[in-house]
Amino acid sequence: MVTRTRECVIDDFPEIAAFEKYYDSVKYGIAYFRKNEGIAGGRMIIEGEEKINYSTYNYLGLNGDKRINEFVMEAVERYGTSVSGSRLLSGEIELHERLERRIAGFLGTEDAIVFVGGHSTNVNIIGNIVGPQDLILHDSLAHNSSVQGCILSHAKRMHFRHNDMEHLERTLKKFREKFRRVLIIAEGIYSMDGDICDLPELIRLKKEYGAMLMIDEAHSFGTIGDCGRGITSYYEADPADVDILMGTLSKSAASCGGYIAGSSRFIKYLRYNSPGFVFSCGMTPANTAAACRAIELFEEEPFRIEKLHRNSQYFLSKLSLMGYDTGLSEGTPIIPIILGDSHRAIDMSNDLFRDGINALPIVYPAVKEDEARIRFFISASHTREDLDRTLDVLSSLR
């Protein structure tokens, strides 16, 4: 009989004990896991009280839209709540193809494929195209999902300084010829800082050094470019110059899941060879229908993205006048207030909450301690009254 050792008793893991000790020290002040009792819009009900909400990414205010809800209910009535199988086998429904055609047409790519989760899309896709003989160069602020995908791919991984194209080029010059393939990964909009990647330079470097380019559009799809078409539209770049356009459907598209858009040959390969697609249940009828109708509304109602930009510009400019450190944010609906201290960020978040504002702290280890912050997601559903009320409270907290 094998003796149970402490190393194999999960509850005795030192990392679990260390977390429990940390949690016990902050649990009464922590701002996470508050219960939302309604639609996550510019305002929402949390624990029985209405709050001005800046901590969900319903950028275009489409979550809860009656037209989307009606289309979703029709889909559920027809297909049920699950497709009950991998799409490769018997889980394919007409709505899946309709959504993928809609995404590809909207972005200007040849084809697209949808996955059931945004994070898992990145984790899964990277290992499909690189392996131990290859090199991945990713921005130092790349999302956890990309980093996890890099690790699981077994490729050599290096990061370049955030948005530093000179550093990226020096690294390419030094290492490109030592590897079979090189994959460059950047984000359209960076989720912590709200700044935009230098796509024209990324395209130039990938062409000059014979590399591949992947852009994570989790926060740029539906927020920048013509009607929300994202980073290639924003820069008026040819989508074909980006080998892999990845995005999520849980933000502006009022749904859940992720997509990969690119060439038809590449997408066909993924349909039959991507483990996260082949061995996973297909996207639910409800989520598929919601995303499909939402993306249609991107084009039908361009005033939404126009209002999103007005709200974002107004809020950022007022914060700057107050003297708040908003970091690198510019031209996007992600606006941080950098406080440089985790406890201070938690305290300010709680102060805001008591004054009717839901804006959550981002603290170590999600960011460096000296970069702890409150992060605001601006929405087209925020009114000027919402923004001004929030700014008044923030002014009183200076």
C-alpha positions in Angstrom: 0.0 0.0 0.0 1.4 3.4 -1.0 1.7 5.8 1.9 0.0 9.2 1.4 2.6 11.9 1.5 2.0 15.6 2.0 3.2 16.2 -1.6 0.2 14.3 -2.9 -2.5 15.8 -0.6 -3.9 18.7 -2.5 -5.2 20.6 0.5 -1.6 20.5 1.9 0.0 22.1 -1.1 2.1 25.1 0.0 0.7 27.3 -2.7 -2.8 26.6 -1.5 -1.8 27.4 2.1 -0.1 30.6 1.0 -3.1 31.7 -1.0 -5.5 30.9 1.9 -3.3 33.0 4.2 -3.3 35.9 1.8 -7.1 35.6 1.2 -7.8 35.7 4.9 -5.9 38.9 5.2 -7.9 40.7 2.6 -11.3 38.9 2.3 -13.3 41.6 4.1 -12.1 44.3 1.8 -11.9 42.3 -1.5 -14.2 43.5 -4.3 -14.6 40.3 -6.3 -17.5 37.8 -6.8 -20.2 40.3 -6.0 -23.5 39.0 -7.3 -25.0 40.6 -10.4 -28.8 40.4 -10.4 -29.5 41.7 -13.9 -28.2 42.6 -17.3 -24.6 43.7 -17.3 -25.0 47.1 -18.9 -23.9 50.6 -18.2 -25.9 50.2 -15.0 -26.8 47.0 -13.3 -28.1 45.7 -10.0 -25.5 44.3 -7.7 -26.6 42.8 -4.3 -29.9 44.7 -4.6 -28.6 48.1 -5.5 -28.2 49.8 -8.8 -24.6 50.8 -9.7 -23.1 52.6 -12.6 -21.1 49.8 -14.0 -17.6 49.9 -15.5 -16.4 46.3 -14.9 -18.0 44.3 -17.7 -17.2 44.6 -21.3 -20.5 45.2 -22.9 -18.9 47.8 -25.1 -21.7 48.5 -27.6 -24.5 48.0 -25.1 -25.9 45.0 -27.0 -26.2 42.6 -24.1 -29.9 42.3 -23.4 -31.0 43.9 -26.7 -34.5 42.6 -27.4 -33.8 41.8 -31.0 -30.8 39.6 -30.0 -32.9 38.0 -27.2 -35.7 37.2 -29.7 -33.3 35.6 -32.2 -31.7 33.6 -29.3 -35.1 32.3 -28.2 -36.0 31.2 -31.7 -32.7 29.3 -31.9 -33.3 27.6 -28.5 -36.8 26.7 -29.6 -35.5 25.1 -32.8 -32.2 23.5 -31.6 -32.5 23.3 -27.8 -29.9 24.5 -25.3 -27.0 22.4 -26.6 -25.9 20.9 -29.9 -24.9 17.9 -27.8 -21.8 16.9 -29.7 -18.7 17.8 -31.6 -19.5 19.7 -34.8 -17.3 17.2 -36.6 -19.8 14.5 -35.8 -23.4 15.5 -35.2 -23.2 18.9 -33.5 -23.2 21.1 -36.6 -26.2 23.4 -37.1 -26.9 26.0 -39.8 -26.3 28.9 -37.4 -22.6 27.8 -36.9 -21.9 28.3 -40.6 -23.9 31.5 -40.7 -21.9 33.0 -37.8 -18.6 32.0 -39.4 -19.6 33.5 -42.7 -20.7 36.7 -40.9 -17.4 37.0 -39.0 -15.3 36.4 -42.2 -17.3 38.8 -44.2 -17.2 41.5 -41.6 -13.5 41.2 -41.1 -12.6 40.7 -44.8 -11.0 37.3 -44.4 -11.6 34.2 -46.5 -13.1 32.2 -43.7 -13.5 31.8 -39.9 -14.1 29.2 -37.3 -15.7 29.6 -33.9 -14.7 27.9 -30.6 -16.7 27.5 -27.4 -14.3 29.7 -25.2 -12.2 32.7 -25.8 -9.3 31.8 -23.5 -9.3 28.2 -24.8 -9.1 29.5 -28.4 -5.7 31.0 -27.8 -4.5 28.0 -25.7 -5.5 25.6 -28.4 -4.6 27.4 -31.6 -1.0 28.3 -31.0 0.0 24.6 -30.6 -1.6 23.9 -34.0 1.0 26.0 -35.9 4.2 25.9 -33.9 6.2 23.2 -32.0 9.6 22.4 -30.5 11.5 23.5 -33.7 9.9 27.0 -33.6 10.1 30.4 -31.9 7.3 32.5 -30.5 7.9 36.2 -30.0 5.0 37.8 -28.0 4.5 41.2 -26.6 5.4 41.4 -22.9 1.8 42.3 -22.1 0.3 39.4 -24.0 -2.8 37.9 -22.3 -2.5 34.8 -20.1 -4.3 32.8 -22.7 -1.6 33.4 -25.3 1.2 32.7 -22.8 -0.5 29.4 -21.8 -0.8 28.5 -25.5 2.9 29.3 -26.0 3.9 27.1 -23.1 1.8 24.2 -24.2 3.1 24.4 -27.8 6.7 23.5 -26.6 8.1 26.1 -28.9 10.9 28.4 -27.7 9.2 31.5 -26.2 10.6 35.0 -25.9 8.9 38.3 -25.3 9.6 41.7 -26.7 9.1 45.0 -24.8 5.6 46.3 -24.9 4.8 47.8 -28.3 8.6 48.2 -28.9 9.1 47.4 -32.6 12.8 48.1 -32.5 13.3 45.5 -29.8 11.2 43.0 -31.8 13.3 43.7 -34.9 16.6 43.2 -33.0 15.3 39.9 -31.7 14.2 38.8 -35.2 17.6 39.7 -36.6 19.4 37.6 -33.9 17.2 34.5 -33.8 15.1 34.2 -37.0 17.5 31.9 -38.9 17.8 29.5 -35.9 14.2 28.3 -36.1 12.0 26.6 -38.6 9.0 28.9 -38.0 8.6 32.2 -36.1 5.2 33.3 -34.8 4.8 37.0 -33.6 1.8 37.5 -31.2 0.4 40.9 -30.4 -3.0 42.3 -29.3 -5.2 44.8 -31.1 -6.0 46.6 -27.9 -4.2 45.7 -24.7 -6.7 44.8 -22.0 -4.9 46.3 -19.0 -3.6 49.5 -20.5 -6.0 50.3 -23.3 -3.4 51.1 -26.0 -3.3 49.9 -29.6 -0.6 47.8 -31.3 1.5 49.1 -34.1 0.0 46.9 -36.8 1.7 48.5 -39.9 5.2 47.9 -38.3 4.2 44.3 -37.2 3.2 43.5 -40.8 6.4 45.0 -42.1 8.5 42.9 -39.8 6.7 39.7 -40.3 7.2 40.1 -44.1 10.8 41.1 -44.0 11.8 38.3 -41.7 9.6 35.6 -43.0 7.5 35.2 -39.9 3.8 34.6 -39.1 1.7 37.2 -37.4 -1.2 36.6 -35.0 -3.3 39.4 -33.5 -5.5 38.8 -30.5 -8.6 41.1 -31.1 -10.4 40.2 -27.9 -10.8 43.9 -27.1 -10.5 45.5 -30.5 -13.2 43.5 -32.3 -16.3 45.6 -32.0 -14.5 48.7 -30.6 -12.3 50.2 -33.2 -12.3 50.4 -37.0 -15.2 50.9 -39.3 -18.4 49.7 -37.5 -16.0 47.8 -35.1 -14.2 45.8 -37.8 -11.1 45.9 -35.6 -7.4 46.5 -36.0 -7.0 46.0 -39.8 -9.8 48.4 -40.5 -8.4 50.9 -38.0 -5.1 51.0 -39.9 -6.7 50.4 -43.3 -4.5 47.3 -43.6 -5.2 44.2 -45.8 -6.6 41.5 -43.5 -4.7 39.0 -45.6 -1.4 40.5 -44.2 -2.3 39.1 -40.8 -2.0 35.3 -40.8 -4.2 34.7 -37.8 -6.9 37.1 -36.5 -8.2 35.8 -33.2 -11.1 37.4 -31.3 -13.7 36.8 -28.6 -17.5 37.0 -28.8 -18.1 37.7 -25.1 -17.5 41.4 -25.4 -19.1 43.6 -28.0 -20.8 40.6 -29.6 -22.9 39.9 -26.4 -22.2 36.2 -26.4 -19.4 33.8 -25.4 -16.7 31.9 -27.3 -13.8 32.8 -29.6 -13.0 32.8 -33.3 -10.0 32.4 -35.6 -10.2 34.2 -39.0 -7.8 33.7 -41.9 -7.3 31.9 -45.2 -9.7 29.3 -46.3 -7.0 26.6 -46.4 -5.9 27.3 -42.9 -9.4 27.3 -41.5 -10.3 24.1 -43.3 -7.2 22.5 -41.7 -8.4 23.6 -38.2 -11.9 22.2 -38.7 -10.3 18.7 -39.0 -7.2 19.0 -36.9 -7.7 21.5 -34.0 -8.1 19.4 -30.8 -10.0 22.2 -29.1 -12.6 22.1 -31.9 -12.7 18.5 -32.9 -12.9 17.1 -29.3 -15.2 19.8 -27.9 -18.9 20.2 -28.1 -20.0 22.8 -30.6 -21.0 26.3 -29.5 -24.5 26.4 -28.0 -27.4 27.5 -30.3 -28.0 30.5 -27.9 -24.5 31.8 -28.0 -24.2 31.3 -31.7 -27.4 33.1 -32.4 -26.5 36.0 -30.1 -23.1 36.6 -31.7 -24.5 36.3 -35.2 -27.3 38.9 -34.6 -25.0 41.2 -32.6 -22.4 41.4 -35.5 -25.3 42.2 -37.9 -26.2 45.1 -35.6 -22.6 46.4 -35.6 -23.2 47.4 -39.2 -26.9 48.3 -39.0 -26.3 50.7 -36.1 -22.9 52.4 -36.5 -24.0 55.1 -34.0 -23.2 52.6 -31.2 -19.4 52.6 -31.9 -19.5 56.4 -32.5 -21.0 56.9 -29.1 -18.5 54.5 -27.5 -15.7 56.6 -28.9 -17.3 59.9 -27.7 -17.8 58.4 -24.2 -14.3 57.1 -24.0 -12.6 60.3 -25.2 -14.7 62.4 -22.8 -14.0 60.2 -19.8 -10.2 60.0 -20.5 -9.8 63.7 -21.1 -11.6 64.6 -17.8 -9.5 62.1 -15.8 -6.3 63.6 -17.3 -7.4 67.1 -16.3 -7.9 65.8 -12.7 -4.3 64.6 -12.7 -5.0 60.9 -12.6 -2.4 58.6 -14.2 -4.2 56.8 -17.0 -1.1 55.1 -18.4 -1.0 54.3 -22.1 -4.8 54.5 -22.7 -5.7 56.4 -25.9 -8.5 56.0 -28.3 -10.0 52.9 -26.7 -12.8 52.1 -24.2 -10.3 50.7 -21.7 -9.1 53.3 -19.2 -7.1 52.6 -16.1 -6.4 54.7 -13.1 -2.9 53.6 -12.1 -2.4 53.9 -8.3 0.7 51.8 -7.8 -0.5 50.0 -4.6 -2.8 47.0 -4.4 -4.3 48.0 -1.1 -5.0 51.5 -2.3 -6.6 50.1 -5.4 -8.9 47.8 -3.3 -9.8 50.7 -1.0 -10.6 53.0 -3.8 -12.8 50.4 -5.5 -14.7 49.9 -2.3 -15.1 53.7 -1.9 -16.5 53.9 -5.4 -18.9 51.0 -4.8 -20.3 52.7 -1.7 -20.9 55.8 -3.9 -22.8 53.7 -6.5 -20.0 52.9 -8.9 -18.9 49.4 -9.8 -15.2 49.6 -11.0 -12.9 46.8 -9.9 -9.2 46.8 -8.9 -6.5 45.0 -10.8 -3.8 44.1 -8.3 -0.7 42.0 -8.0 0.0 39.4 -9.4 -2.3 40.3 -12.3 -0.1 43.4 -12.7 3.1 44.5 -11.1 2.6 46.0 -7.6 3.6 49.4 -8.7 1.1 49.2 -11.6 -2.0 48.3 -9.4 -5.0 50.1 -10.8 -8.7 50.6 -11.1 -9.8 49.6 -14.6 -12.8 51.2 -16.3 -14.5 49.6 -19.3 -16.5 52.3 -21.0 -19.7 51.4 -22.9 -21.9 53.0 -25.5 -24.7 52.4 -22.9 -23.2 54.9 -20.4 -25.0 58.2 -20.4 -23.3 61.5 -20.0 -25.0 61.7 -16.6 -23.3 58.3 -15.7 -19.9 59.6 -16.7 -20.3 63.0 -14.9 -21.5 61.3 -11.7 -18.5 59.0 -11.8 -16.1 61.9 -12.5 -17.5 63.8 -9.5 -16.9 60.9 -7.2 -13.4 60.4 -8.5 -12.6 64.1 -8.1 -13.7 63.8 -4.4 -11.3 60.9 -4.0 -8.2 62.7 -5.2 
